[in-house]
Amino acid sequence: MNFLEVERLIEALKTAKKDFECHIYNTNAPGGHLFNRLDTAIGRESRAEIWRFLNQYLHPPHPLQ
């Protein structure tokens, strides 16, 4: 999904008055869109941010280590 598609999705959610959160990462982040490189600070922080978000709703049994 490219950034223009994401912008359209965000606008559609706002128009529909949906409750949502989003975080747009730097397009030059190591590992690209998937942040699959845990050997970088931004990769580790993005995983921790995702875990914190999911934990609010799903309460997973094991925290990110």
ZIJOLIN-V560850 format. One line per field, one symbol per residue. ss: DSSP state (@ for helix, = for strand, . for the rest). psi: psi as a letter, one per 30 degrees, with the letter a starting at -180 (. if undefined). A space follows every 10 residues. Layout:
BEGIN
ss: ???
psi: ???
END
This chain:
BEGIN
ss: ..@@@@@@@@ @@@@@..... .......... .@@@...... @@@@@@@@@@ @@@@@@@@.. .....
psi: kleeeeeeee eeeeeghkkl kljjlkfgkk faefhgjggl eeeeeeeeee eeeeeeefil fklk.
END
